[in-house]
Amino acid sequence: MLLSMQLVGGYGSEPGAWRLPGVDLHSHTDMDAYVRFARSAERGKIQLLFFADTPVLDADLARQPLRYVLDPIVVMTAIARETARIGLVATGSTTFTEPFNLARQYKALDVISHGRVGWNAVTPSSPDAAANFGAAVPPRHQKYERAHEVVHIVESLGGSWQRDAFVGDVDRGVFADPDKVSPVNVRGRYVASRGPLVIPPSEQGQPVIFQAGGGQEGIELAGMYADGVYANPYTIESGRALREALRASAVAAGRDADDVKMFAGFMPTVADSKADALARRRRLDESIDLRHRIQYLGAMLGLRLSYDDIDRPVPGDMLARAVANPADPRSERALEVVREGWSLRDVIANGVIDYHPVVAGTPEDVADHMQEWFDAGACDGFSIAVDGLHDGVDAFVDRVVPILQKRGIFHLDYEGPTLRDNLHAAPRYGRDPRLTR
């Protein structure tokens, strides 16, 4: 099992994480806090940390903190200097960033970290983010056409120094062999670059590539280039189907099916009991608009629910009319939880409207969910969105990881010094010669 841990905004994945007892309110800007979280994750042998990013202010600052870190490259650089094995992966836009900039930033950090960096290549769709670059969101097909070109150029630039280009012969006065450092001269419809990059290879050669887009275009992009994919399935069945589609896409591109590893998003809340876990999540929910959540829950179930009934379960006569909304993959789980007789407040606390599956319970409950999905072939691992970083990272590392290790489904130590080693990713330097496109 592969594990990625998301360090969301310095506080955690839940909007109310900044209000948990003992939280340092300066965590968002405190690099020492990020280093502490990273060291805890590394102690648990987590393969990598992930930093999602959308370059836009999209939080309700009156009640909630910023959702993303100050700048992923800056934060990862701070962490890289204070850790030794854990990988560092961040989102970088293929739509609004030039490929030379992406190649230079990520490979420089890959060299600094001794081969522990990955780039999550994404095609943003936020008009507000586009406006920050003085642009508009292009049509979907154009975004993905450009994404293919950007990744092509980034990988080409990554291999623009041959591995033995550095000579370092002091006696002869030869620093590097210029014949082994070459321009790439790639020109597409949307982007181009002459090269070469001004950075030699890292210990893993070049950054590992991740992808997080959906739909057929995203599957095709991942099949051609990605070593890891961040995915959002809500059921074992949908996870298995997506994983099989990604593997088939890799084969169609000329790669091996095992070259693409799928990480399923997962939001655990770890406590001594189910009751304690729900109490924690109720506290976290104080920073969200529960009136809107109740309204949305009603739409998921085909019911007219009232906020005035938030501390009561759905009455039996209404429950008999409840139907899961086929347009929302979370609805089946929501209906299941409502039928268990929880109050509406506790139904929300169970995470039925969160953007990943939620397990609020004991360490064994969390491990059981992960093992069930993993054994069923619904993922190669998980992207863990910790509810509150202040104490949630340690809770997962100290209480869940040992269970996974004891069951023999999570490693006991890092397999090697680089992220590529620890992902069991195929060796690659420059463009993958197997690609059929």
C-alpha positions in Angstrom: 0.0 0.0 0.0 1.2 3.5 -0.9 0.4 6.5 1.2 0.3 10.2 0.5 -0.5 12.7 3.2 -2.0 16.1 2.3 -0.8 19.1 4.3 -3.7 21.3 3.7 -3.2 25.0 4.3 -1.2 24.5 7.5 -4.3 23.5 9.6 -6.0 20.5 8.0 -8.6 19.4 5.5 -11.6 20.5 7.5 -12.5 24.2 7.5 -12.7 24.2 11.3 -9.2 22.7 11.9 -7.8 26.1 12.9 -10.2 26.2 16.0 -9.1 22.9 17.5 -7.6 23.1 21.0 -3.9 23.9 21.0 -3.6 24.9 17.4 -0.9 27.5 16.6 -2.9 30.1 14.6 0.3 31.0 12.7 0.7 27.5 11.3 -0.2 28.7 7.8 2.9 30.9 7.6 5.2 29.0 10.0 7.7 26.7 8.2 8.6 25.1 11.4 5.0 23.8 11.7 5.2 22.3 8.3 8.5 20.7 9.1 7.1 19.2 12.3 4.2 17.7 10.4 6.5 16.3 7.7 8.9 14.8 10.2 5.9 13.0 11.9 4.8 11.6 8.5 8.3 10.5 7.7 8.5 8.8 11.1 5.5 6.8 9.9 7.2 5.9 6.6 4.6 7.7 4.6 5.8 7.7 1.0 5.0 11.3 0.2 3.5 14.6 1.2 1.1 16.3 -1.3 0.4 20.0 -1.6 -2.7 20.8 -3.7 -2.8 24.3 -5.1 -5.1 26.6 -6.9 -3.7 30.2 -7.3 -6.9 31.9 -6.1 -8.4 33.2 -2.9 -11.5 31.0 -2.5 -12.1 30.7 1.2 -14.7 32.5 3.4 -12.1 34.3 5.4 -14.7 35.5 7.9 -15.0 31.9 9.2 -12.3 29.8 7.5 -8.6 29.9 6.9 -6.9 29.8 3.5 -7.1 26.4 1.9 -3.7 26.3 0.3 -0.1 26.8 1.4 1.7 30.1 0.7 3.5 28.6 -2.2 4.1 24.9 -2.7 7.6 25.2 -4.0 8.7 27.4 -1.2 7.1 25.2 1.5 8.5 22.0 0.0 12.0 23.6 -0.1 11.8 24.3 3.6 10.7 20.8 4.3 13.3 19.2 2.0 16.1 20.6 4.0 14.8 19.1 7.3 13.8 15.6 6.1 15.6 12.7 4.5 13.3 10.2 2.8 9.7 11.4 2.4 8.6 12.5 -1.0 7.3 16.0 -1.8 4.7 16.5 -4.5 2.8 19.6 -5.5 0.3 20.8 -8.1 1.5 22.9 -10.9 -0.8 24.2 -13.6 -0.2 23.2 -17.3 -2.7 25.9 -18.3 -1.3 29.1 -16.8 2.4 28.2 -16.4 5.1 28.0 -19.0 6.8 24.6 -19.3 10.4 26.0 -18.9 9.4 27.6 -15.5 7.8 24.3 -14.4 10.8 22.2 -15.5 13.2 24.6 -13.8 11.4 24.9 -10.5 10.6 21.3 -9.9 13.9 19.9 -11.1 15.9 22.4 -9.0 13.9 21.2 -6.0 14.5 17.6 -7.0 18.2 18.2 -7.0 18.0 20.0 -3.6 16.0 17.2 -2.1 18.2 14.5 -3.6 15.5 13.0 -5.8 12.3 13.3 -3.7 10.1 15.6 -5.8 7.0 15.0 -7.9 5.0 17.3 -10.1 1.2 17.0 -10.1 0.3 18.2 -13.6 -3.2 19.6 -13.6 -5.5 21.6 -16.0 -7.3 24.1 -13.7 -10.9 25.1 -14.4 -11.4 28.0 -12.0 -12.3 31.3 -13.8 -11.1 33.2 -10.7 -7.7 31.5 -10.9 -7.5 32.3 -14.7 -8.3 35.9 -14.0 -5.2 36.1 -11.8 -3.2 35.5 -14.9 -5.2 37.9 -17.0 -6.7 35.0 -18.9 -9.9 33.0 -19.3 -10.3 29.2 -18.9 -9.8 27.6 -22.3 -12.2 25.0 -23.6 -11.6 21.6 -22.1 -10.1 20.0 -25.3 -7.6 22.9 -25.6 -6.6 22.6 -21.9 -5.7 19.0 -22.5 -4.0 19.6 -25.8 -1.8 22.2 -24.1 -1.3 19.8 -21.1 0.2 17.2 -23.4 2.5 19.7 -24.9 3.6 21.1 -21.6 4.4 17.7 -20.1 6.2 16.7 -23.3 8.4 19.8 -23.0 9.0 19.5 -19.2 10.2 15.9 -19.6 12.3 16.8 -22.6 14.0 19.6 -20.7 14.4 17.2 -17.7 16.6 15.0 -19.9 18.5 17.8 -21.7 21.7 17.0 -19.6 23.0 13.5 -20.3 23.6 11.7 -17.1 27.3 11.8 -17.5 27.5 15.4 -18.7 29.1 16.6 -15.5 32.9 15.9 -15.6 34.4 17.9 -12.7 38.0 17.3 -13.7 39.9 19.9 -11.8 43.3 18.9 -13.2 42.2 19.3 -16.8 40.0 22.2 -16.0 36.9 20.5 -17.5 33.7 21.3 -15.6 31.1 19.6 -17.9 31.0 18.1 -21.4 29.0 20.7 -23.5 28.4 18.0 -26.2 26.2 16.2 -23.6 24.0 19.2 -22.8 21.7 19.8 -25.7 18.7 22.1 -26.6 15.4 20.2 -26.9 13.8 22.5 -29.6 10.2 21.4 -29.0 7.5 23.5 -30.5 3.8 22.8 -30.3 0.6 24.6 -31.0 0.4 26.3 -27.6 3.9 26.2 -26.0 7.5 25.8 -27.1 11.0 25.7 -25.6 14.5 25.7 -27.0 16.3 24.6 -23.8 18.5 23.1 -22.5 17.6 23.3 -18.8 20.4 24.7 -16.6 20.1 21.9 -14.1 21.9 18.5 -14.1 20.1 15.2 -13.1 19.1 14.5 -9.6 19.5 11.1 -7.9 16.2 10.0 -9.4 17.0 11.7 -12.7 13.9 14.0 -12.8 10.7 14.6 -10.9 8.1 11.9 -10.8 4.8 13.0 -12.5 1.4 12.9 -11.0 -2.0 13.7 -12.5 -5.4 14.5 -10.9 -7.7 15.3 -13.8 -10.9 13.5 -14.5 -12.8 12.2 -17.5 -11.4 10.5 -20.5 -8.9 13.3 -21.3 -7.5 13.0 -17.8 -7.2 9.2 -18.0 -5.4 9.5 -21.3 -3.0 12.1 -20.0 -2.3 9.9 -16.9 -1.8 6.8 -19.0 0.9 8.5 -21.1 2.9 10.3 -18.4 1.8 9.7 -14.8 3.5 7.6 -12.2 0.8 8.5 -9.7 -2.8 9.6 -10.0 -4.9 11.4 -7.3 -8.5 10.2 -7.6 -11.8 10.8 -5.9 -13.8 7.5 -6.0 -16.6 7.1 -3.4 -17.1 3.4 -3.7 -15.0 0.3 -4.1 -16.7 -0.4 -7.4 -16.0 3.1 -8.9 -12.4 2.9 -7.5 -11.8 -0.4 -9.2 -13.2 0.8 -12.5 -11.1 3.9 -12.5 -7.9 2.0 -11.6 -8.5 -0.5 -14.4 -9.1 2.3 -16.9 -5.9 4.0 -15.9 -3.9 0.8 -16.2 -5.5 0.1 -19.6 -4.6 3.7 -20.7 -1.0 3.1 -19.7 -0.8 -0.1 -21.8 -2.4 1.7 -24.8 0.3 4.4 -24.5 3.1 1.7 -24.7 3.8 1.6 -20.9 3.2 -1.2 -18.4 -0.1 -1.3 -16.4 1.8 -1.2 -13.1 3.5 2.1 -14.1 0.5 4.0 -12.9 -0.4 4.0 -9.2 -3.8 5.3 -8.2 -4.2 7.1 -4.8 -7.8 7.2 -3.6 -8.7 10.3 -1.5 -9.6 9.4 2.1 -10.5 11.6 5.1 -10.0 9.8 8.4 -10.8 11.1 11.9 -9.1 8.9 14.5 -10.3 8.7 18.1 -10.8 6.2 20.9 -14.4 5.5 19.9 -16.9 6.3 17.2 -18.6 8.7 19.7 -15.3 10.6 20.3 -14.6 10.8 16.6 -18.1 12.3 15.9 -17.7 14.8 18.7 -14.4 15.9 17.1 -16.0 16.3 13.7 -19.0 18.2 15.2 -16.4 20.7 16.6 -14.8 20.9 13.2 -18.2 21.5 11.5 -18.8 24.7 13.6 -17.0 26.6 10.9 -19.2 25.5 8.0 -22.6 26.6 6.9 -24.7 23.8 8.4 -27.9 25.3 7.0 -26.6 24.9 3.5 -25.3 21.4 4.3 -28.8 20.3 5.6 -30.3 21.7 2.4 -27.8 19.9 0.3 -28.3 16.7 2.2 -32.0 16.9 1.4 -31.2 17.2 -2.3 -29.0 14.2 -2.1 -31.9 12.2 -0.6 -34.9 13.7 -2.4 -36.3 15.2 0.9 -37.1 18.6 2.2 -35.0 18.8 5.3 -35.1 21.7 7.8 -32.2 23.1 9.8 -34.7 23.4 12.8 -34.5 19.5 12.9 -30.7 19.3 12.9 -30.5 17.5 16.3 -33.1 15.0 15.4 -33.0 12.0 13.0 -35.1 11.9 9.9 -38.7 10.7 10.8 -39.7 7.3 9.6 -42.4 8.5 7.2 -39.9 10.8 5.5 -37.2 8.1 5.5 -39.5 5.8 3.7 -39.5 8.3 0.8 -35.8 8.9 0.7 -33.9 8.0 -2.5 -30.2 8.3 -3.3 -29.6 10.9 -6.0 -27.9 9.1 -8.9 -26.2 12.3 -9.9 -24.2 12.5 -6.7 -21.9 9.5 -6.0 -22.0 10.3 -2.2 -25.8 9.9 -2.0 -25.7 6.1 -1.4 -23.5 6.5 1.6 -25.6 9.5 2.9 -28.8 7.4 2.7 -27.0 4.5 4.5 -26.0 6.8 7.4 -29.4 8.4 7.6 -31.0 5.0 7.9 -28.8 4.2 10.9 -30.8 6.7 12.9 -28.3 9.5 13.5 -29.4 13.1 14.0 -28.9 15.3 11.0 -26.0 17.0 12.8 -24.3 13.6 13.2 -25.1 12.6 9.6 -23.1 15.7 8.5 -20.4 14.8 11.0 -20.1 11.4 9.4 -18.7 13.2 6.4 -21.3 12.2 3.9 -20.9 15.6 2.0 -17.1 15.7 2.2 -15.2 15.5 -1.1 -13.6 12.1 -0.1 -14.9 9.1 1.8 -14.8 9.7 5.5 -14.3 7.2 8.4 -14.7 8.7 11.8 -13.9 6.1 14.4 -11.2 4.0 16.0 -7.8 3.3 14.5 -9.1 -0.2 13.6 -12.1 1.3 11.9 -9.8 3.4 9.7 -7.4 0.5 8.9 -10.4 -1.7 8.1 -11.6 0.7 5.5 -8.2 1.0 3.9 -7.6 -2.7 3.8 -11.0 -3.4 2.3 -10.4 -1.0 -0.6 -6.8 -2.1 -1.1 -7.6 -5.8 -1.0 -10.4 -5.2 -3.5 -8.1 -3.6 -6.0 -9.9 -0.3 -5.7 -6.6 1.6 -5.4 -2.9 1.2 -5.0 -2.9 3.4 -1.9 -4.5 6.5 -0.4 -4.1 10.2 -0.3 -4.8 11.0 3.3 -6.5 14.3 4.0 -6.0 14.7 7.7 -8.8 16.5 9.4 -6.6 18.7 11.7 -2.8 18.7 11.2 -2.1 19.8 14.8 -2.8 16.4 16.3 -4.2 14.4 13.4 -0.9 13.6 11.7 0.5 12.0 14.9 -2.8 10.2 15.5 -2.6 8.6 12.1 1.1 7.8 12.2 1.1 6.4 15.8 -2.2 4.6 15.8 -3.2 3.6 12.3 0.1 2.9 10.6 1.2 0.2 13.1 -2.0 -1.7 12.4 -1.4 -1.6 8.6 2.2 -2.7 9.2 1.1 -5.5 11.5 -1.4 -6.7 8.8 1.4 -6.8 6.3 -0.1 -4.3 3.9 2.2 -1.3 4.5 6.0 -1.3 4.4 8.2 -1.1 7.6 10.7 1.2 6.1 11.5 3.2 2.9 12.7 1.1 0.0 15.3 3.6 -1.2 16.4 7.3 -1.0 14.3 8.6 -3.8 10.6 9.1 -4.4 10.8 7.0 -7.6 12.3 4.2 -5.4 9.5 4.4 -2.9 6.7 4.5 -5.4 8.2 1.5 -7.3 8.0 3.8 -10.3 9.7 2.9 -13.6 13.0 4.5 -14.3 12.7 7.5 -16.6 15.0 10.3 -17.7 13.8 12.7 -20.3 11.0 11.5 -22.6 9.7 7.9 -22.0 11.0 6.1 -25.2 8.1 3.6 -25.0 5.4 6.2 -25.7 3.5 5.7 -28.9 2.6 9.4 -29.3 
